[in-house]
Amino acid sequence: MKKTVLISGCSSDLGLRSATALALRGHRVFAGIREPDGRGRVNRDALAALRARGAEVLCLALDVDSEESVAAAVAAAGEVEVLVNTAAYSVLGPLEACRPDQLLDMLNTNVVGALRLFRGVLPGMRARRRGRIIQLTSGLGRAPLPFMGIYSASAWAQECFAEVLSYEAAVFGVEVAILEPAGYREGGQPKKVVGDQDRLDAYQAPLIAFAERVRQEPPAGDPEEVAAAVVQAVEADKMPLRTPVGAAAEALVALRAQLTAAEYEREILERTGLSQLEPRDARSDL
């Protein structure tokens, strides 16, 4: 059944792929791009070409950092039946080297931006007593890794907001589904590096060890898996609250669930190469 879908974050490859997949399935798609006449013009033109071939897809200017931009996009989309929120970016590097303003800026986009979108579409969904909200987070939202803690914090917050919303909105017939991709080194969200260079320099040895272990990991998954998961979440009769997307996310979430806290810590330190750099106090299982 064709649905009207508003999808944010179509400046990114995952957002573009998801919007394209939904349009090709016959849905009416409003694709939000932060700067459609600037950095997002390539993706805007790709979706315009898809529209020229008969797909019901229309690009909208959508900056989730702006209350006014969110309100204008929701109004332009009309009766939004499904919100797909992919708008986010990651800040990578050691926690100590992240400037507080970097963290605040990222949380404003990833977490407060999600809240702005929820608030934008929920009045209409409540009035119609139906709707679905799909939030892309990350496997790191349940299982953080070294040097990805800043982004993991935002993914944890997105998970929290979406889960709470799933309880609160259910009484109005609104469903919430969380998709947790991980391991897509290409095609993911834009990335920024922590900005305190003096503190970053102190972490060169662990960063090198971490990068070496990452290079030994299996090849990254195909980002089309994420687009397929978005389509399934839009079209399924019922969706579980959380769905890990791809082998890396499934393995990471399973690892966290199956091991004790101490076992998990040892496993992560070993897998990231940090266990060999300096002695650590033994910790008891929790």
N, C-alpha and C positions, 0 to 999 in steps of 0.2 A: 504494500500500500504506500503510495507516494506521501511523503511528509515534508513539511517546511522546516528546514534545518538552518540554524545560524551557527557558523563555525568560526571561532576566533583563531588567531595565530597563523593565518595562511601566508604570511611572509616567510615562514619556515617551510622546509621541505616536507616534514611530516604533516603539517597543516594543509599544504598544497595537495599532497597525495591523497589525504583523506577527503578533501573537498572534491577532487576529481573523481575518486571512486564513488562517492555518494551521488554525484551528478550523473555518472554513467549508469547508475542503478535506477535512474529515473526520478530521484528526489529533487525537490526545489531547494536549491542551495544558495544561501547568502554567505559569501566568503569574506571574512573580515581581514583586511590588510592594514597594517599600521601606517605605512607611507606608500599608498598606491601610485603616487606620481613621483616617488623617489626610489628608495632602496627596494621597495616591493613591486616596482613596475614590471620586472621580468615575470614574476608569478601572476601579476594582474593580466599581462598580455597572454600568458598561457591559458588562463581561465576564460579570457575573452575569446580566444580561438576555439575553445571547447563550446562556448555559448554559440558561436557562429555556426557550429556544426549541429546545433539543435538542442544542446543540453540546457536545462533550466538552471543556470548558475549566474549569479550576479555579484560582482565585487563591491564591497563597501569599505569606506574608510573607517577603521576601528582601532582606536588606541585605548587599551584597557586601563592605562594610567589615568584616563580622563573620564570623569563622570558624564560630561556633556557628550563626548564621543560615543560612549556606550549607549546613552539614551537615544541618540540620533540613529545609531545602527539598529537598535531594537525596534524603534518606530518605523524605520524603512523596511524592515523585514516583515512587519505585520504580525500575524498570528503565528508566533514561533512555537512549533510543536516539539522540537528537539533543539537543545543547546549542546554543542560540542565545544568544550574549552580546551584548546591546545596552546594558548598563548603563554609562553614562559621562556626564560633563558637561564643559563647556568653560570655560576661563578666557580671557577676551579682553582684549587691550590690550598695550602695549609691555612688552617683557621686563624692562626695568629697574624698572618700577613694580609688578612681581609680587612680593609678599612671599614669602619662602621657605616659610612655613607654608602659604600658599595652594597652592604647587606640590606640597608633600608631601601635602596633603590630596587634591588631584586625582589624583596618582599612586597613592595608596592605593586610591581607587575605580576608576580607569580601568585601571590596570596590575596592582596587587596583587590587586584584586578579580577580574580575569580569571584570575589564577593560582589564587586560591581556588576558583573554579568549575571550572577544569581539574582540579585535584586532587580535587575532590568527585566528579566523574563518571568519571574515568579508571579507577579500580579496577574498577568494574562493567563498563565497556566492554572493558577488557583481559581480564577473566574470560570474557566472552561472545565475545571475538575479533571484535567489530564495534562500530561507532558512528561518529558524525559530530559534529564540533565546528565551528560557524559563528561566526566573530568579526567583528562590525561594527567597522570602524575608520573611516577617512576618506581621501579623496583627499589630504588634507593630511599623511597619514602617509607619502606619497612625495614631495610637492611643497609645502613650507611657504610661507606667505605672511606678510608683515609684520603685526604685531599679533595673529597667531594662532599664534605660536611656542610659547607655553606648552602649548596644546592639541595642536599638532602633535607636540611632544615625546612626549606620552602616546600619540598615535596611532602614531608611529614605534616606540615600545616595544611596543605591542600587536601591530604587524606582525611585529616581531622574534620575540616569544614564540610567536605563532601559526605562523610559518614554521618555527622550530626544532621546535615540537611536531609539525608535519606530518611531519618526518623521523623523529623519535623514536618517534611513536605508530604509524607505518605498519606496523611489524613486528608489531603486535598487531591489525591490521585496522581501525584507527581513522583516519578521514579528517579533514582540516582544510581549511576553506575560509574565505577572507577576503573580505568585501564592503566596498567602499570608496565610500560615498556622499559627495557634496559638492554644495553649492549649494542646500540646502534651508533657506531662511531661515525658513520656517514649518514647524512639525511636527518639528523636530529635538530635540536634547538640551538640557536646561536649561543656561543660560549664566550665568557670573558675570564681573564686571569686576575687573581688577586693583585691589589695595587700597591702594597707596601714593599718596595723592592729591597730595602735594607733587611727587613725581617724574612723576606722570601729567600734571600741569599743564604741564610742560616740552614735552610732545609734542602740544600742541593743534593746531599748524599741520599737521604730518603726518597727524594723525588726521582733521582736517577734509578734507584733500586725499584721503585714503583713502576717507572716507565719500562724498565727491562722486563718485569713480570707481565705487564700489559701486552707487550709485543709477543709474548709466548702464549697468550690466550688464543682460543679458537677464533676463526674469522667471525666478524660481526654478522648479525642477522640481516636479513633483507627488510628494509623499512616498509616494503609493501605489506608485511605482516601487520604493521600498525594500522594502515589504511583498511585492511580486511577486518581487523578487530573493531574498528570504528563502525564500519558498515554493519557488522553483526550486532553491535550494541544498539544501533539505530533500529534495526529491523526485527530483532528477536522479540518474541512474545513476552518473555521475562529474562532479566539479566541478573546474575549474582552481583552483590555489592562490589566485589573486587575480582579482577581478572588479570593475572600476570600475562604479559604479551611477549612471546619469544622465549627461546631456550635459556638465555642468560637470566632473564627476570624470574623464570620458573625455578631455576637452580638456586638463585640467590635467596628467594623467599623460602624455599624448602630448607636451605641450609640454616637459616635463622630459626625456623620452626622446630627443626629436629635436634639441634645441639643445645647443650646447656650454655649458659652465658660464658663460662670460662672456656669451654670447648670452641665456641664461636669466636671468641677473642683470639685464641691461638690460631685458629684456621685463617682468620682474616690477616693476622700479622704474617703468617707463613705465605699466603697467597699473594700478598702485596710486597714481599721482600723485606719488610721492616723487622722481622724477628731476628735477622742476622746482624743488625747494625749496632745494637747496644743491649746490655743486659737489662732484664726487667724483673721486678719482684714477682714471685709466684703468687698466683691468686687461687683461692679455693673455688670450687664449683658453686654456683648460686642456683 
